[in-house]
Amino acid sequence: MSLFRHLHDEAFLAFSRDHKHLYAACLLDLLERFFSGAPSFPTPQQVVHAIYDVMRANPGLWSEGDDFGTLPEMISAGRRRIRKADIALASEKGDKALGLARQLYARLLAWGWLEEEEYGLRVTVDMAMGPLLVIQRLASLNKDLSQRFGGLIVQIRLNLEAVEKLRPEITDRKQREAALAVREARNQADQFTKSLRAILADLKRIRRTVMESKTVATRLEASSRSSSTSSC
């Protein structure tokens, strides 16, 4: 289907296994660190070390006994420099974590989330258009929804106020072009309606969770999520 023509066939395996939260945390960090601002072309070892930093900051998402499967050894221009970083790490746990970081990196390459490009002897890492658009959308879901929706309402109001100031006697071209704000306000209103439907769907999910909960603690946790969602 054309919907998936810009994504690798196994792209969503990252979010379908036991370590989906770890992969999500890594992709969000890589997006923020390398692929959301000015063009950046990190080396493979920089990306591996970024993944290692995510693992170090989120020890609850993995354990020393984790096995990400047997993968081919990563080969890049910076391989020897990564090996030196291995030696510099003091603990056996650090060695294993860096090894697992390499495996996560190799999986992200194999699933199409990242891609390597060679420029002579230099190897850099980039994220293709399809994966980049997907992770940007996922990142937006990770932000404060109340601020997002609140800003949308303010923008709709400003557009409508700009149209309200129009008068038949106004001849200035720039001022009359404010009439285009009507169409923009309509588009933004449609976006807001879709957002409200998303909130409603999530509230239904939370209600099912509360009804199916067998303990008071689980019900309280689901109720607190409901409060944060409805505050949007």
C-alpha positions as CSV (number, residue, x, y, z in Angstrom):
1,M,0.0,0.0,0.0
2,S,1.1,3.5,-0.7
3,L,0.7,4.4,2.9
4,F,3.8,2.4,3.8
5,R,5.9,3.0,0.7
6,H,8.3,5.2,2.6
7,L,8.8,2.8,5.5
8,H,10.7,-0.5,5.8
9,D,8.5,-3.6,6.0
10,E,9.8,-4.3,9.5
11,A,9.9,-0.7,10.8
12,F,7.2,-1.3,13.4
13,L,8.9,-4.3,14.9
14,A,10.7,-1.7,17.1
15,F,7.3,-1.1,18.9
16,S,6.0,-4.7,18.9
17,R,8.4,-6.4,21.2
18,D,9.5,-6.5,24.9
19,H,11.9,-3.6,24.5
20,K,9.5,-1.2,22.7
21,H,9.8,1.4,25.4
22,L,13.6,1.4,25.1
23,Y,13.4,1.7,21.3
24,A,10.9,4.5,21.6
25,A,13.1,6.4,24.1
26,C,16.1,6.0,21.8
27,L,14.3,7.2,18.7
28,L,12.9,10.2,20.5
29,D,16.3,11.1,21.9
30,L,18.0,10.7,18.5
31,L,15.3,12.9,16.9
32,E,15.9,15.7,19.4
33,R,19.6,15.3,19.4
34,F,20.5,15.0,15.7
35,F,17.5,15.2,13.4
36,S,15.1,18.0,14.6
37,G,17.3,21.2,14.2
38,A,19.9,22.3,11.8
39,P,21.2,19.5,9.5
40,S,23.4,17.2,11.5
41,F,25.3,14.2,10.2
42,P,26.5,12.2,13.2
43,T,28.9,9.3,12.9
44,P,27.9,5.8,13.9
45,Q,29.8,5.9,17.1
46,Q,28.1,9.2,18.1
47,V,24.7,7.5,17.6
48,V,25.8,4.4,19.5
49,H,27.0,6.6,22.4
50,A,23.7,8.5,22.3
51,I,21.8,5.2,22.7
52,Y,24.1,4.3,25.5
53,D,23.3,7.6,27.3
54,V,19.5,6.7,26.9
55,M,20.1,3.3,28.5
56,R,22.1,4.8,31.3
57,A,19.4,7.4,32.0
58,N,16.6,4.7,31.8
59,P,18.0,1.6,33.6
60,G,14.4,0.4,34.2
61,L,13.9,-0.2,30.4
62,W,16.6,-2.9,30.2
63,S,18.6,-5.3,32.4
64,E,22.0,-6.9,32.3
65,G,20.4,-10.2,31.4
66,D,18.7,-8.8,28.3
67,D,19.5,-10.5,25.0
68,F,18.7,-8.6,21.8
69,G,19.6,-11.5,19.6
70,T,22.7,-12.4,17.6
71,L,23.5,-9.6,15.2
72,P,26.3,-9.1,12.7
73,E,29.1,-6.9,14.0
74,M,28.7,-3.3,13.1
75,I,31.3,-2.2,10.6
76,S,32.0,1.5,10.1
77,A,34.8,4.0,9.8
78,G,34.6,4.7,13.6
79,R,34.7,1.0,14.7
80,R,38.1,1.2,16.3
81,R,37.2,4.4,18.2
82,I,34.2,2.7,19.6
83,R,36.5,-0.2,20.7
84,K,38.7,2.3,22.6
85,A,35.5,3.6,24.3
86,D,34.8,0.0,25.4
87,I,38.2,-0.2,27.1
88,A,37.7,3.2,28.8
89,L,34.5,2.0,30.5
90,A,35.3,0.9,34.0
91,S,32.7,-1.7,34.8
92,E,31.6,-4.9,33.2
93,K,28.0,-3.6,33.2
94,G,29.2,-0.6,31.2
95,D,30.8,-2.9,28.7
96,K,27.7,-4.9,28.3
97,A,25.5,-1.8,28.0
98,L,27.7,-0.4,25.2
99,G,27.5,-3.8,23.5
100,L,23.7,-3.7,23.7
101,A,23.7,-0.1,22.5
102,R,25.5,-1.4,19.4
103,Q,22.9,-4.0,18.9
104,L,20.0,-1.5,19.2
105,Y,21.8,0.6,16.6
106,A,22.1,-2.3,14.3
107,R,18.4,-3.2,14.7
108,L,17.4,0.4,13.9
109,L,19.5,0.2,10.8
110,A,18.1,-3.1,9.8
111,W,14.5,-1.9,10.3
112,G,15.0,1.2,8.3
113,W,14.8,3.8,11.0
114,L,18.4,4.9,10.5
115,E,20.6,4.6,7.4
116,E,24.4,5.0,6.9
117,E,25.9,7.0,4.1
118,E,29.6,6.9,3.1
119,Y,31.5,10.0,2.0
120,G,34.9,8.8,1.1
121,L,36.3,7.4,4.3
122,R,33.7,9.1,6.5
123,V,30.5,7.3,7.4
124,T,27.5,9.3,8.7
125,V,24.0,8.4,9.9
126,D,20.8,9.9,8.7
127,M,17.1,9.3,9.1
128,A,15.0,9.0,5.9
129,M,11.9,11.0,5.3
130,G,9.3,8.3,6.1
131,P,10.8,7.3,9.5
132,L,11.4,11.0,10.3
133,L,7.8,12.0,9.7
134,V,6.6,9.0,11.8
135,I,8.8,9.7,14.8
136,Q,8.0,13.4,14.6
137,R,4.3,12.6,15.0
138,L,5.0,10.2,17.8
139,A,7.1,12.9,19.5
140,S,4.1,15.3,19.3
141,L,2.0,12.7,21.2
142,N,4.7,12.7,23.9
143,K,4.3,16.5,24.6
144,D,1.8,18.3,26.8
145,L,-1.5,18.1,24.9
146,S,-3.1,20.9,26.9
147,Q,-0.5,23.4,25.6
148,R,-0.9,22.1,22.1
149,F,-4.7,22.4,22.1
150,G,-4.6,25.7,23.9
151,G,-2.3,27.3,21.3
152,L,-4.6,26.0,18.6
153,I,-7.6,27.7,20.1
154,V,-5.7,31.0,20.5
155,Q,-4.6,30.9,16.8
156,I,-8.2,30.3,15.7
157,R,-9.4,33.3,17.8
158,L,-6.6,35.6,16.3
159,N,-7.6,34.6,12.8
160,L,-11.3,35.3,13.4
161,E,-10.4,38.7,15.0
162,A,-8.3,39.6,11.9
163,V,-11.3,38.9,9.7
164,E,-13.7,40.8,11.9
165,K,-11.7,44.0,11.4
166,L,-12.3,43.9,7.6
167,R,-14.6,46.6,6.2
168,P,-15.8,47.2,2.6
169,E,-14.0,50.5,2.4
170,I,-10.6,49.0,3.1
171,T,-8.5,49.0,0.0
172,D,-5.1,48.0,1.3
173,R,-4.1,44.7,-0.3
174,K,-2.3,43.3,2.7
175,Q,-5.3,44.0,5.0
176,R,-7.8,42.5,2.6
177,E,-5.6,39.4,2.3
178,A,-6.6,38.8,5.9
179,A,-9.8,37.3,4.5
180,L,-7.6,34.2,3.8
181,A,-7.6,33.7,7.6
182,V,-11.2,32.5,7.3
183,R,-10.0,29.4,5.5
184,E,-7.1,28.9,7.9
185,A,-9.4,29.2,10.9
186,R,-11.7,26.5,9.3
187,N,-8.7,24.2,8.8
188,Q,-7.5,24.7,12.4
189,A,-11.1,24.1,13.6
190,D,-11.1,20.8,11.8
191,Q,-7.7,19.9,13.4
192,F,-9.1,20.8,16.8
193,T,-12.2,18.6,16.2
194,K,-9.9,15.7,15.3
195,S,-7.9,16.3,18.5
196,L,-11.1,16.3,20.6
197,R,-12.0,12.9,19.0
198,A,-8.6,11.6,20.0
199,I,-9.1,12.7,23.6
200,L,-12.5,11.1,23.6
201,A,-11.1,7.8,22.4
202,D,-8.4,7.9,25.1
203,L,-11.0,8.6,27.8
204,K,-12.9,5.6,26.6
205,R,-9.7,3.5,26.9
206,I,-9.2,4.8,30.5
207,R,-12.8,4.0,31.4
208,R,-12.3,0.4,30.2
209,T,-9.1,0.2,32.2
210,V,-10.9,1.5,35.4
211,M,-13.8,-0.9,34.9
212,E,-11.4,-3.9,34.4
213,S,-9.1,-3.0,37.3
214,K,-9.0,-5.5,40.1
215,T,-7.2,-3.4,42.6
216,V,-7.7,0.1,44.0
217,A,-4.2,1.1,43.2
218,T,-4.7,0.3,39.5
219,R,-8.0,2.2,39.5
220,L,-6.4,5.3,41.1
221,E,-3.6,5.2,38.5
222,A,-6.1,5.1,35.6
223,S,-8.2,7.8,37.2
224,S,-5.1,10.1,37.5
225,R,-4.4,9.6,33.8
226,S,-8.0,10.5,33.1
227,S,-7.7,13.8,35.0
228,S,-4.6,14.8,33.1
229,T,-6.2,14.0,29.8
230,S,-9.5,15.8,30.5
231,S,-7.6,18.9,31.7
232,C,-6.7,19.4,28.0
